[in-house]
Every structure is written in structure tokens, then in C-alpha cells.
């Protein structure tokens, strides 16, 4: 398999972790989830409302 696929997927997971932290969510948990569900996690992070702390 092409290594650029894995680089892109890894980059997406890091972006998702940053997005999740900006919305008050656990970045590590979302990073781990993004490794498995990738673009679906991005969609969920964007659609879910921010947490109020």
C-alpha cells in the first residue's frame, strides 16, 4: 500500500485531535478514534456542539 495514504490518515487524526481540543473535548480520545474512523470522526467533531466547562 502507498505510504502517502498512511501519512494522510495520520495527519487527519492530528487535525481531529486539535479540533476536538478547541471544542473542549478530549483530544487524545478523538485522536485515537480518528485512527479507526478517520473522516467520520471529523464529521462528528464538527457537528457536535462544544462542551461548556
C-alpha positions in Angstrom: 0.0 0.0 0.0 1.2 3.5 -0.7 2.8 5.2 2.3 1.2 8.6 1.5 -2.1 7.0 2.5 -0.8 6.4 6.0 0.7 9.9 6.2 -2.6 11.5 5.2 -4.6 9.4 7.6 -2.1 10.3 10.4 -2.3 13.9 9.6 -6.1 13.8 9.6 -6.0 12.2 13.1 -3.8 15.0 14.4 -6.1 17.7 12.9 -9.1 16.0 14.5 -7.3 16.0 17.9 -6.7 19.7 17.6 -10.3 20.4 16.5 -11.6 18.4 19.5 -9.5 20.3 22.0 -10.7 23.6 20.6 -14.3 22.4 21.2 -13.4 21.4 24.8 -13.3 17.7 24.2 -10.6 15.1 25.0 -8.0 15.4 22.1 -6.3 12.1 22.9 -9.6 10.2 22.8 -10.5 11.8 19.5 -7.0 11.2 18.1 -7.4 7.5 18.9 -10.9 7.3 17.4 -9.7 9.1 14.3 -7.1 6.4 13.7 -10.0 4.0 13.2 -12.9 6.0 11.7 -11.0 9.0 10.2 -13.3 11.2 8.2 -16.3 10.1 10.2 -14.6 11.5 13.4 -14.0 14.8 11.6 -17.7 15.0 10.8 -18.7 14.2 14.4 -16.3 16.8 15.8 -17.7 19.5 13.6 -21.4 18.6 14.1 -21.3 18.1 17.9 -21.7 21.2 20.0 -18.8 22.5 22.1 -18.7 21.4 25.7 -19.4 24.0 28.3 -16.9 24.0 31.1 
